[in-house]
Amino acid sequence: MLIPTSITSKWQMTIPKQARKALGIKRSGRVLLAVEPKRKTFTIHQPKSIFDLAGTFHPKRNKGVSVLKAREYFERHYGRTK
């Protein structure tokens, strides 16, 4: 099923009612976009729970800096506000 939609100047996209009903998306729900750059396509998935998001996000790796050195750097360069 192909359903047309538009993208705003702020890169936001409205999910049409037909697609929301088919996926069972709630008003405050979350969706996952599975992007396929080679094919220039994406698909929308409705996760069942927060646990479905496991493995989706990859945090930045520590670049060999110890936690103590990072803390010292932070304290030197960023002052507390009153």
N, C-alpha and C positions, 0 to 999 in steps of 0.2 A: 504494500500500500504506500503510495507516494502522496504526501500531504505538503502543500506549499506553505512556507512561512517566511518571515522577513527578519533581517538583522538590523538593529538600530545603529546610530552613529557611535554609541558606547559599546558596541559589540555584544549586545544582549539579544537573545532570540526568544520569541514567544513560542511555547509548545501548544499547538492547536488542540482544541477540545477532543477531537477524534483520537489523537495520539495519547493525550492524557488518560482518556477512558480506556484505551487499549492496554496501556502500561499500568493503570491503576495508581497514577500519581496523585498524591494529596496536595492541597494548597501549600503547605509548608514542607513538602517532601523534598528529598534529594534524589538526584539521578547521576548516573555515570555516563560519560561520553567515551566510547571506545573509538579512538581515532586511528585511521589507517592512512598514513601519509602517502604511501606509494600509490594507492588507489584514489587518493583525495576524497575520502568518504569518512563518515563516522556513523556510529549507531548509538542509540540511547538505551540504557539499561536501568531498570528500577531495582536497587538493592533491597533485599528483604530486611536486613538489619545492619547495624554498625559493623558486625563481624564479617559481613560480605565485603567490606572495604579493606580487610586485612591483605597486606601485600601490594596494595594499589599505590601507596605513596612511599617514596624512597627519600629518607632524610639525607642531607648533605653529610659527607664523611668528615671525620676529624682529620685535619691535615698534619698530624703528628705533633700537635700542640697539647701540652698537658692542661688539665682543668685549672690547676693553680696559676699557670702562666696566663691563661685566658682571663681568669678572674682579676689578676693584677693589671692586665692591659685594660680591662673594662673600668676598673677603679681609677686608673690614671687618666684615661681619656674621656670618661663620662662622669660628671659630677652629680651629686644628689641635688634635687630641687627642694626648696623649702616651702 
